[in-house]
């Protein structure tokens, strides 16, 4: 009998109750504060795959932390994933503690290393969270990142980075991560990286997608015009798809801005394009994509695409290479 939590194409229609536990505190030598994570999991099931969720930066005080992205984290956990959400050092909840720490303000290396620390201690996390022991499949790990989190995800999936401080090319690929999802991630540097914020965040334009070889779903809103970084328009956010080698899939969400409908939090006032239907569709599509990547041959992704990206009212369009 299979222990796969989503064995059939219609499995996404039957959510389980979710257990959420935080903070799990992971001491990390040299990190200015301990690494704190939230863990959300279905109340039942074994052989559960893991999603690491990297938060963005954003204007809120708290959503860019382990307390954010509940609309996605709760859905994924309800449909068979163990979701682990770290509070990165870029979180506004830590600004008063780490403003002068090495790596500030972007903490690009630390953000990626947070995910490696989590994977190194999955067994400890499993034993710390009540009712989770023995239920995780550590061989099935995926990664999702939004905005600055998408930048972090690109590095962990294989993208190179030209370190502005040393001029050296850095690779932080994490081979235990089998697939990823980049949500409204930054695009290329070079001449396209010409907005007013480009000088303040040079690291964003230092990524080389040509080595990002892991399977990934790139999600871009066709109204996500990040003029503070580029004058390319919304197409900039498709760069991780266009410039990285396959296998990659691009999901373009119609009428979506940078918040993709409101993924950072329920009823968040900062969301410029609030659309609960879009958020629900994105949660389902990302769960389906990652399930199929971690369980090759599963029909869940194809079925979700047929429901949500075809017909008279598609939520977006999908292309692959």
DRENVO-682638 format. One record per atom (N, C-alpha, C, O): x, y, z; residue in three letters. Coordinates in steps of 0.02 Angstrom, whole numbers, plus 50000, padded with zeros to 5 digits. Layout:
N
XYZALA ...
This chain:
321
500424994150000UNK 500005000050000UNK 500445006250000UNK 500925006650039UNK 500295011149958UNK 500715017049952UNK 500605021650011UNK 500045022450035UNK 501155024850034UNK 501105029850086UNK 501075036850057UNK 501075041850094UNK 501055037349991UNK 501035043849958UNK 500415047649981UNK 499865044949977UNK 500495053950004UNK 499915057550030UNK 499425059849977UNK 498855061349993UNK 499645060149914UNK 499205062449860UNK 499225057349803UNK 499495058849750UNK 498935051449813UNK 499025046149763UNK 498625047049700UNK 498785043849649UNK 498105051149701UNK 497665051649643UNK 497595058949621UNK 497745063549659UNK 497375059849560UNK 497315066649532UNK 496815070849571UNK 496875077049571UNK 496335067749604UNK 495825071649640UNK 495995072449714UNK 495585074949752UNK 496605070349734UNK 496775070549805UNK 496805077649833UNK 496715078649893UNK 496925082549790UNK 496965089449814UNK 496285092049837UNK 496255097349868UNK 495755088449823UNK 495095090749843UNK 494925088849914UNK 494405090949940UNK 495345084849949UNK 495165082350015UNK 495705084350066UNK 496155080550079UNK 495645090450094UNK 496155092750142UNK 496115089050208UNK 495585086850230UNK 496695088450241UNK 496735085550308UNK 496795091250359UNK 497015096750340UNK 496615090150422UNK 496765095050474UNK 497525096150478UNK 497915091650464UNK 497715102250497UNK 498425104150497UNK 498655105450569UNK 498315108750608UNK 499235102750584UNK 499585104250646UNK 500135109250631UNK 500525108150585UNK 500165114850668UNK 500685119850658UNK 501035121250724UNK 500705122350775UNK 501705121150723UNK 502095121650784UNK 502655126650773UNK 503045126150726UNK 502695131650820UNK 503235136450814UNK 503335139950882UNK 502865140450921UNK 503945142450895UNK 504525141450852UNK 504905135150870UNK 504955133350929UNK 505175131850821UNK 505705126950832UNK 506355130850826UNK 506485134050775UNK 506765130650878UNK 507365134850882UNK 507975130650867UNK 508115125750901UNK 508345132650816UNK 508955129150795UNK 509545133750807UNK 509645138650770UNK 509955132450858UNK 510565136350868UNK 511055135250810UNK 511185129550792UNK 511315140650782UNK 511785140350727UNK 512405144350746UNK 512365150450753UNK 512975141050754UNK 513585144650772UNK 513745150150722UNK 513735149050661UNK 513885156150747UNK 514065161750704UNK 513475165850679UNK 513575171450656UNK 512865163150684UNK 512275166950665UNK 512105171750721UNK 512095169650779UNK 511965178150707UNK 511865182950762UNK 511275181350807UNK 511265183350865UNK 510775177950781UNK 510215175550822UNK 510065168350802UNK 510225166250746UNK 509745164550846UNK 509565157650830UNK 509095157550770UNK 508715162250759UNK 509115152150733UNK 508665151150677UNK 508005148250703UNK 507985142850732UNK 507465152050692UNK 506805149850715UNK 506385147950655UNK 506375151450604UNK 506025142350660UNK 505605139950606UNK 504915138050631UNK 504825136150689UNK 504435138650586UNK 503755135950597UNK 503705129550555UNK 503935129350499UNK 503395124550584UNK 503275118150549UNK 502535116850547UNK 502195116650599UNK 502265115850487UNK 501555114150478UNK 501515107450442UNK 501885106250394UNK 501065103150465UNK 501015096450436UNK 500305093950440UNK 499925096150483UNK 500115089250396UNK 499455086250403UNK 499425081950466UNK 499935079150487UNK 498845081550495UNK 498765077650557UNK 498865070250546UNK 499005066550594UNK 498795067950484UNK 498865060750470UNK 499335059750411UNK 499505064550375UNK 499555053650402UNK 499965051850344UNK 500695050850363UNK 500945053650412UNK 501035046650324UNK 501735045350332UNK 502085046150265UNK 501765047050213UNK 502745045650266UNK 503115046650203UNK 503005053550175UNK 502975054350114UNK 502945058650218UNK 502755065350196UNK 503345069050166UNK 503885069250196UNK 503265072050107UNK 503785076250078UNK 503815082950113UNK 503345084950148UNK 504375086450104UNK 504505092750138UNK 504525098450088UNK 504805097850034UNK 504215104050107UNK 504295110350070UNK 504635115350116UNK 504385116850170UNK 505215117850095UNK 505535123450129UNK 505265129850097UNK 505265130550035UNK 505045134550138UNK 504735140650112UNK 505145146750132UNK 505205148350192UNK 505415150250083UNK 505835156050095UNK 505425162450084UNK 505195163750029UNK 505345166250137UNK 504935172350134UNK 505295177950097UNK 505905177750088UNK 504905182850075UNK 505185188650042UNK 505375194050092UNK 505465192650151UNK 505425200150067UNK 505615205750110UNK 504975209450129UNK 504725208550184UNK 504715213550085UNK 504045216350094UNK 503995221850146UNK 504445222650187UNK 503455225650142UNK 503365231450186UNK 503075229850255UNK 503085234250299UNK 502825223850266UNK 502505222350330UNK 503025221150384UNK 503615219950370UNK 502805221450446UNK 503255220250502UNK 503335212850518UNK 503845210850545UNK 502845208850502UNK 502845201950526UNK 502755196650473UNK 502965190950484UNK 502455198250416UNK 502315192950368UNK 502945190050337UNK 502955184250316UNK 503475194150333UNK 504115191650309UNK 504485188250366UNK 504995190650390UNK 504205182650388UNK 504485178850444UNK 504155172050444UNK 503795170250396UNK 504275168150496UNK 503945161550501UNK 503195162150508UNK 502845157150502UNK 502945168250521UNK 502215169150529UNK 501855171050465UNK 501255172150467UNK 502205171550409UNK 501895173550347UNK 501675167850303UNK 501775161950320UNK 501375169650247UNK 501215164950193UNK 500735159250214UNK 500755153750187UNK 500315160850263UNK 499835155750285UNK 499385153150229UNK 499225147150229UNK 499155157350181UNK 498715154550129UNK 499045148950089UNK 498695144350067UNK 499705149150080UNK 500055143750046UNK 500245138150094UNK 500115132250080UNK 500555139950149UNK 500805134850196UNK 500245130350221UNK 500325124250226UNK 499675133350238UNK 499115129250264UNK 498845124550211UNK 498685118850225UNK 498795126950148UNK 498545122650095UNK 499025116850083UNK 498815111050079UNK 499665118450077UNK 500145113050064UNK 500145107850120UNK 500145101850106UNK 500125110150182UNK 500125105450238UNK 499485101250239UNK 499495095350254UNK 498925104450222UNK 498285100850220UNK 498265095650165UNK 497845091150166UNK 498725096150117UNK 498725091550061UNK 499365087450058UNK 499605085650004UNK 499645086050117UNK 500135080750121UNK 500865082750126UNK 501295078450122UNK 501015089150134UNK 501715091350140UNK 501865093550211UNK 501425096050247UNK 502495092750232UNK 502755095950292UNK 503085102450270UNK 503575102350233UNK 502825108050292UNK 503065114650271UNK 503495117650327UNK 503265118350383UNK 504105119450310UNK 504575122350358UNK 504735129450337UNK 504985130650282UNK 504585134250381UNK 504655141350365UNK 505155144650413UNK 504995145550472UNK 505755146250390UNK 506225149850433UNK 506085157350435UNK 505795160150388UNK 506295160550488UNK 506345167750490UNK 507065169550471UNK 507525168750511UNK 507145172050409UNK 507815174050386UNK 508035180450421UNK 507625184050451UNK 508675181850418UNK 508945187850450UNK 508695194350418UNK 508765199650447UNK 508405193950358UNK 508125199850326UNK 507455201850355UNK 507195207150338UNK 507155197650397UNK 506495199050424UNK 506495205550464UNK 506945206850503UNK 505965209550454UNK 505905215750493UNK 505845214250568UNK 505985218550609UNK 505625208250585UNK 505575206550657UNK 506255206150690UNK 506305206150751UNK 506795205750650UNK 507475205250677UNK 507885211550664UNK 508465211750684UNK 507605216550631UNK 507995222250609UNK 508385225550667UNK 508955227550657UNK 508085225950725UNK 508405229350781UNK 508985225250810UNK 509385227850848UNK 509015218950792UNK 509535214550819UNK 510115213450772UNK 510675211950794UNK 509995214150707UNK 510505212050658UNK 510715217550610UNK 511065216250561UNK 510515223650623UNK 510645229050576UNK 511385229850560UNK 511565231650504UNK 511825228450609UNK 512535229350599UNK 512905222750592UNK 513525222550593UNK 512535217250583UNK 512855210750578UNK 513175209850509UNK 512935212850461UNK 513705205850505UNK 514015204450440UNK 513495201550391UNK 513105197150409UNK 513495204150330UNK 513015201750280UNK 512405206150273UNK 512025205350225UNK 512305210950318UNK 511735215450314UNK 511825220050253UNK 512385221450234UNK 511275222350222UNK 510575220950240UNK 510265215150202UNK 509715212950220UNK 510615212550151UNK 510275207450109UNK 510365200350134UNK 509955195950120UNK 510905199050173UNK 511025192450203UNK 510935186850153UNK 510655181550169UNK 511175187850091UNK 511035183050037UNK 511315176150053UNK 510995171150039UNK 511915175950081UNK 512215169450096UNK 511855166050155UNK 511705160050153UNK 511715169950206UNK 511385167250265UNK 510695164450248UNK 510505159150274UNK 510325167850204UNK 509655165450186UNK 509695158550155UNK 509295154150172UNK 510175157450110UNK 510245150850080UNK 510485145750131UNK 510245140050133UNK 510955147750173UNK 511225143150223UNK 510695141050274UNK 510745135650303UNK 510195145350286UNK 509645143450331UNK 509335136950309UNK 509175132650350UNK 509235136150243UNK 508905130150218UNK 509345123950227UNK 509095118550241UNK 509995124750218UNK 510455119150229UNK 510455117150303UNK 510465111250319UNK 510445122150348UNK 510425120550419UNK 509785116550436UNK 509805111850475UNK 509225118550406UNK 508595114950418UNK 508655107750395UNK 508455103150431UNK 508915106750335UNK 508965099950308UNK 509455095750350UNK 509345089750358UNK 509975098850376UNK 510445095250418UNK 510115092850482UNK 510355088050513UNK 509575096150503UNK 509265094550567UNK 508535092450561UNK 508135093350607UNK 508365089550504UNK 507675087250495UNK 507485082150548UNK 506915082050571UNK 507965077950568UNK 507795072850618UNK 507635076150685UNK 507185073950720UNK 508005081350703UNK 507875085050765UNK 507195088550761UNK 506815088450809UNK 507055091650704UNK 506405094950695UNK 505845089950701UNK 505335091250734UNK 505935084150671UNK 505415078950672UNK 505275076650744UNK 504705075350761UNK 505795076250785UNK 505705073950854UNK 505445079550899UNK 505155078150952UNK 505545085850880UNK 505335091450922UNK 504595093050912UNK 504245094650960UNK 504355092450851UNK 503655094150836UNK 503205088350859UNK 503305082750836UNK 502725089650902UNK 502285084250925UNK 501935080650868UNK 501705083850820UNK 501905074150872UNK 501545069750825UNK 501855069650755UNK 501525067550708UNK 502485071750748UNK 502795071650682UNK 503325066250675UNK 503515064450619UNK 503575063550730UNK 504125058850728UNK 503975052850683UNK 503445049750688UNK 504445051350638UNK 504385045550594UNK 503945046550534UNK 503795041650499UNK 503715052650521UNK 503225053650468UNK 503515057150406UNK 503175057550355UNK 504135059750411UNK 504435063550356UNK 504835058850311UNK 505165054350335UNK 504805060050245UNK 505245056750198UNK 505805061750180UNK 505685066250140UNK 506405060950209UNK 506935065950198UNK 507225065750128UNK 507635070050111UNK 507035060950087UNK 507285060650018UNK 506845064649970UNK 507025065449912UNK 506275067149995UNK 505815070949953UNK 505765078049980UNK 505335079550021UNK 506205082349955UNK 506245089249980UNK 506165094049921UNK 506495093349870UNK 505725098949930UNK 505625104249880UNK 505715110949914UNK 505745111449976UNK 505745116249874UNK 505885122949898UNK 505435127849861UNK 505355127449800UNK 505155132549899UNK 504755137949869UNK 505005144549898UNK 505145145049957UNK 505075149549855UNK 505265156149878UNK 504875161549842UNK 504755161149782UNK 504685166749879UNK 504315172449850UNK 504755178649850UNK 505055180249902UNK 504795182149794UNK 505155188449788UNK 505885187349806UNK 506235183649772UNK 506135190649860UNK 506815189349881UNK 506925181949898UNK 507475179349890UNK 506385178649920UNK 506415171449931UNK 506515167649866UNK 506825162249865UNK 506255170349811UNK 506375167249745UNK 507105167849725UNK 507385163349694UNK 507425173449743UNK 508145174249733UNK 508525168949772UNK 508985165749746UNK 508335167949835UNK 508655162849877UNK 508545155849847UNK 509005151849845UNK 507945154549823UNK 507795148049793UNK 508225146849732UNK 508465141249721UNK 508315151949691UNK 508725151149630UNK 509425148849648UNK 509705144449615UNK 509725151749700UNK 510395149749721UNK 510415142549743UNK 510875138849726UNK 509925140449782UNK 509905133649807UNK 509765128549752UNK 509935122649759UNK 509445130749698UNK 509295126349642UNK 509855126249590UNK 509795122849539UNK 510385130049602UNK 510965129449559UNK 511225135749526UNK 511755135649496UNK 510855141349531UNK 511095147549500UNK 511745149749532UNK 511845148949592UNK 512185152549492UNK 512795155449517UNK 512695162649537UNK 512195165749520UNK 513185165349574UNK 513125172249596UNK 513825175349595UNK 514305172649622UNK 513875181149562UNK 514505184849559UNK 514535189349621UNK 514235194749622UNK 514895187149672UNK 514925190649735UNK 515195197749725UNK 515785198549707UNK 514785202949737UNK 515025209849725UNK 515615211749770UNK 515995216249752UNK 515695208449827UNK 516235210249873UNK 516905207349852UNK 517425210449864UNK 516895201349822UNK 517525197949807UNK 517645197149732UNK 518215196049711UNK 517115197649692UNK 517175196249621UNK 517175188949603UNK 517225187149545UNK 517135184649653UNK 517145177449642UNK 516435174849628UNK 515945177549654UNK 516395169749586UNK 515745166549574UNK 515615161549630UNK 516025157149644UNK 515035162149660UNK 514845157849717UNK 514285153249696UNK 513825155249661UNK 514335146949717UNK 513795142149706UNK 513575139349773UNK 513985136749811UNK 512935139849788UNK 512655137449851UNK 512125132049839UNK 511675131249879UNK 512195128349785UNK 511705123249767UNK 511635118149824UNK 512125116149854UNK 511015116249838UNK 510865111249890UNK 510585105049856UNK 509995104849838UNK 510995099849848UNK 510785093949809UNK 510215090049840UNK 509895086049806UNK 510075090949904UNK 509515087349935UNK 508845090149913UNK 508335086849922UNK 508835096249884UNK 508215099149859UNK 508105096649788UNK 508515097849744UNK 507555093149777UNK 507425089849713UNK 507065094249662UNK 507135093049602UNK 506695099249685UNK 506315103549640UNK 506125109849677UNK 506145110149738UNK 505955115049639UNK 505785121349671UNK 505245125249635UNK 505075123749578UNK 504995130349669UNK 504515135149640UNK 504765142149657UNK 504875143749715UNK 504835146349605UNK 505035153249613UNK 504425157649601UNK 504155157649545UNK 504205161249651UNK 503615165449648UNK 503815172749643UNK 504105175449690UNK 503665175949586UNK 503825183049576UNK 504555184549593UNK 504715189449626UNK 504995180149569UNK 505705180749584UNK 506035186249542UNK 505775187849488UNK 506595189049565UNK 506955193949524UNK 507225190749460UNK 507335184649457UNK 507335194849410UNK 507615192549347UNK 508345194249340UNK 508715194449389UNK 508555195549279UNK 509265196449263UNK 509545203049288UNK 509185207649308UNK 510205203249288UNK 510555209449302UNK 510765212849237UNK 510375213149190UNK 511375215449235UNK 511625218649175UNK 511235224949158UNK 511005228549202UNK 511165226249093UNK 510835232449071UNK 510105232749092UNK 509825238149098UNK 509795226949102UNK 509085226849121UNK 508985229049193UNK 508445231049213UNK 509515228649233UNK 509465230249304UNK 509625237549314UNK 510175239349335UNK 509145241849298UNK 509275248949291UNK 508805253449331UNK 508775259449319UNK 508425250549378UNK 507955254549417UNK 508305258149474UNK 508895257049487UNK 507935262549509UNK 508235266549562UNK 508495262549622UNK 508925264949659UNK 508235256449632UNK 508465252349688UNK 509055247849671UNK 509325244449714UNK 509245247749607UNK 509765243149585UNK 510435244349621UNK 510785239649638UNK 510605250649632UNK 511235252249665UNK 511235250149738UNK 511755248349766UNK 510645250349769UNK 510595248449840UNK 510605240849850UNK 510815238449903UNK 510385237149799UNK 510355229849804UNK 510725226649746UNK 510415223049707UNK 511375227949738UNK 511735225149681UNK 511735217549678UNK 511795214549625UNK 511645214449736UNK 511665207149738UNK 511095204049696UNK 511175198649668UNK 510525207649692UNK 509955205049655UNK 510135204049581UNK 509905199349550UNK 510545208549554UNK 510725208049484UNK 511345203949470UNK 511605204049415UNK 511585200449521UNK 512215196749514UNK 512125189349501UNK 512605185449502UNK 511505187249488UNK 511355180049481UNK 511445177849409UNK 511265181349362UNK 511725171849401UNK 511795168649335UNK 511345162449334UNK 511495157449367UNK 510795162849297UNK 510315157449295UNK 510535151549252UNK 510215146249253UNK 511075152249215UNK 511265147049166UNK 511455140449199UNK 511455135349166UNK 511615140549264UNK 511785134349299UNK 511225131949345UNK 511325127249383UNK 510645135049341UNK 510075132849383UNK 509735126949349UNK 509235127649314UNK 510015121049362UNK 509815115049324UNK 509235111149356UNK 508925107149321UNK 509095112149419UNK 508565108249453UNK 507885109749422UNK 507775115349398UNK 507425104949422UNK 506745106349397UNK 506425111849438UNK 506475111949500UNK 506085116449404UNK 505775122049439UNK 505175124649401UNK 505155124549340UNK 504695127049440UNK 504115130649415UNK 504235138049429UNK 504315140049487UNK 504235142149377UNK 504305149349383UNK 503615152449377UNK 503265151449328UNK 503415156249428UNK 502755159449428UNK 502845166949422UNK 503195170049463UNK 502535169949372UNK 502605177049359UNK 501915180049347UNK 501505177249311UNK 501785185749378UNK 501165189449366UNK 501245193949306UNK 501745197549300UNK 500755193949261UNK 500835198049201UNK 500715205549213UNK 500745209549167UNK 500575207449277UNK 500525214449296UNK 501035216249350UNK 500975221449384UNK 501535212049358UNK 502055213049409UNK 502625217149380UNK 503115214449356UNK 502535223749382UNK 503005228349350UNK 503465231349404UNK 503275236249436UNK 504055228449413UNK 504515230449467UNK 504975236049443UNK 505575234949433UNK 504695241949434UNK 505075247549407UNK 505635249949453UNK 506095253449431UNK 505605248149517UNK 506155250149561UNK 506795246349545UNK 507335248349566UNK 506735240749508UNK 507325236949488UNK 507465237249413UNK 508045236849392UNK 506945237749372UNK 507045237149300UNK 506495240649261UNK 505945241849286UNK 506655242449198UNK 506135245049154UNK 505895239749104UNK 505555241349055UNK 506075233349117UNK 505875227949073UNK 505125226249077UNK 504845223149032UNK 504805228349132UNK 504115226649142UNK 504045219649171UNK 504545216749194UNK 503435216849171UNK 503315210449202UNK 503735204649174UNK 503845199649208UNK 503975205349111UNK 504365199949082UNK 505005198449121UNK 505275192949116UNK 505245203349160UNK 505855202349200UNK 505785196349246UNK 506275192749257UNK 505185195249272UNK 505085189849320UNK 505055182949286UNK 505045177849320UNK 505045182849220UNK 505085176449183UNK 505805174649166UNK 505925169249139UNK 506285178949183UNK 506985177549167UNK 507235170849195UNK 507595167249160UNK 507055168949257UNK 507305162549281UNK 507075156649238UNK 507405151449236UNK 506515157449203UNK 506295152349155UNK 506665153049090UNK 506925148049063UNK 506705158949064UNK 507005160048998UNK 507755158948996UNK 508025156748945UNK 508095160249051UNK 508825160149052UNK 509115153849083UNK 509715152649078UNK 508715149849116UNK 508955143649147UNK 508825137749101UNK 508365137949061UNK 509225132449106UNK 509115126549066UNK 508505122649092UNK 508305123349149UNK 508215118449048UNK 507665114249069UNK 507915108749116UNK 508515107749122UNK 507455105249149UNK 506735105949142UNK 506455111649184UNK 506575112049245UNK 506095116149151UNK 505775121749185UNK 505065122549158UNK 504915120749101UNK 504635125349201UNK 503955126849182UNK 503805134049203UNK 504005136149257UNK 503465137749159UNK 503275144649174UNK 502515145049180UNK 502145143049135UNK 502285147549237UNK 501575148949248UNK 501505156549251UNK 501745159749297UNK 501165159349201UNK 501025166549200UNK 500315167649225UNK 499835165349194UNK 500255171049281UNK 499595172349311UNK 499305178749283UNK 499625184049286UNK 498705178349257UNK 498375184149226UNK 498175189249279UNK 497895187449331UNK 498335195649266UNK 498145201349308UNK 498475201249378UNK 498265204949422UNK 498975197049387UNK 499305196549452UNK 499865201649458UNK 500255202649411UNK 499915204749516UNK 500465209249533UNK 500955205549578UNK 500955199349580UNK 501375209249614UNK 501935205949649UNK 501695201349706UNK 502035196549722UNK 501125202949735UNK 500865198749789UNK 500495192649764UNK 500265188549804UNK 500415191949698UNK 500095186149667UNK 499415184749696UNK 499205178949703UNK 499055190049714UNK 498375189249740UNK 498325189749815UNK 497765190249841UNK 498895189449850UNK 498875189849923UNK 499165183849958UNK 498885181550008UNK 499715181049933UNK 499995174949961UNK 500345176050028UNK 500425171350067UNK 500555182250043UNK 500955183450103UNK 500555182850167UNK 500845181650220UNK 499885183750164UNK 499485183250224UNK 498755183950209UNK 498555186950159UNK 498345181250253UNK 497625181950244UNK 497415189350253UNK 497595192450303UNK 497045192050204UNK 496765198750210UNK 497305204050226UNK 497185208550266UNK 497875203350194UNK 498415208150207UNK 498285214650171UNK 498185214850111UNK 498265220150209UNK 498105226650181UNK 498615228750128UNK 498455232750084UNK 499235226150133UNK 499745228150086UNK 499665224950017UNK 500015226949970UNK 499225220150011UNK 499145216749947UNK 498825221449897UNK 498285224249909UNK 499155222449840UNK 498905227249790UNK 498425224049741UNK 498085227649704UNK 498375217349741UNK 497965213949691UNK 497565208349723UNK 497515202849696UNK 497265209849781UNK 496945204549820UNK 496435200649779UNK 495985203449748UNK 496525194049779UNK 496105189649739UNK 496135182649769UNK 496565178749751UNK 495675181049815UNK 495695174549848UNK 495665168749800UNK 495965163449812UNK 495305169549744UNK 495255164149695UNK 495945162749664UNK 496125157049653UNK 496315168149650UNK 496985167249622UNK 497445163749671UNK 497825159249653UNK 497415165849734UNK 497835162849786UNK 497675155349793UNK 498125151249798UNK 497035153749793UNK 496835146649799UNK 497075142649739UNK 497305136949747UNK 497025145549680UNK 497265142049620UNK 498015141049622UNK 498265135749604UNK 498375146249643UNK 499105145749647UNK 499315140449698UNK 499775136549686UNK 498975140349755UNK 499135135349806UNK 499035128349778UNK 499445123849789UNK 498495127349741UNK 498355120749713UNK 498855118849659UNK 499095113149656UNK 499025123649615UNK 499485122249560UNK 500185120749587UNK 500515116249562UNK 500415124549636UNK 501085123349663UNK 501115116649699UNK 501605113049693UNK 500595115049737UNK 500575108449770UNK 500585102849719UNK 500935097849728UNK 500205103749666UNK 500175098649614UNK 500845097849579UNK 501065092249566UNK 501165103549562UNK 501805103149528UNK 502315099549571UNK 502665095049547UNK 502365101349635UNK 502875098349677UNK 502725091049692UNK 503175086949697UNK 502085089449699UNK 501915082349709UNK 502135078149650UNK 502425072749659UNK 502015080549590UNK 502205076849530UNK 502965076549523UNK 503225071449500UNK 503315081749541UNK 504045081549537UNK 504335076549587UNK 504825073149572UNK 504035076149646UNK 504295071649698UNK 504025064549692UNK 504295059949722UNK 503495063749653UNK 503205057049640UNK 503125056449564UNK 502565057049538UNK 503675055249528UNK 503655055149454UNK 503105050649427UNK 503025044949450UNK 502735053249379UNK 502195049449349UNK 501515050949378UNK 501005049149349UNK 501505054249436UNK 500855056049466UNK 500485060949421UNK 500805065449393UNK 499835060249413UNK 499455064349365UNK 499195070949394UNK 498815074449361UNK 499395072649456UNK 499095078249490UNK 499215084849454UNK 498765088949448UNK 499835086049430UNK 499995092349397UNK 499585093149333UNK 499295098449321UNK 499575087949293UNK 499195088349230UNK 498455089749243UNK 498145093749209UNK 498185086349294UNK 497475087349309UNK 497335094449333UNK 496835097549314UNK 497785097149376UNK 497685103949401UNK 497725109049345UNK 497335113849343UNK 498195108049299UNK 498255112649242UNK 497635112549198UNK 497405117749175UNK 497355106649188UNK 496755106049147UNK 496175109849178UNK 495775113049142UNK 496125109649244UNK 495575113049278UNK 495675120549280UNK 495195124349271UNK 496285122749293UNK 496405129749310UNK 496705134049254UNK 496655140249258UNK 496995131049203UNK 497315135149151UNK 497015133849082UNK 497295136149032UNK 496465130349078UNK 496105129349015UNK 495375131249025UNK 495165132749081UNK 495005131248972UNK 494295132948977UNK 494165140348970UNK 494615144148950UNK 493555142548985UNK 493365149548971UNK 493665154649019UNK 493715160549001UNK 493855152649079UNK 494115157449129UNK 494775154949159UNK 494795153649219UNK 495295154349120UNK 495925151849146UNK 496245156749195UNK 496205162849185UNK 496565154049246UNK 496905158349295UNK 497565160949268UNK 497835165949291UNK 497825157449217UNK 498465159249187UNK 498625154449130UNK 498205150549109UNK 499245154749107UNK 499465150149054UNK 500105146749075UNK 500505149449114UNK 500215140749048UNK 500785136649066UNK 501185134949004UNK 500895133248952UNK 501845135449009UNK 502285132948955UNK 502875129548988UNK 503055131149045UNK 503175124748953UNK 503725120848982UNK 504275119848931UNK 504175120448870UNK 504875118348957UNK 505435116648914UNK 505855111348949UNK 506365109148922UNK 
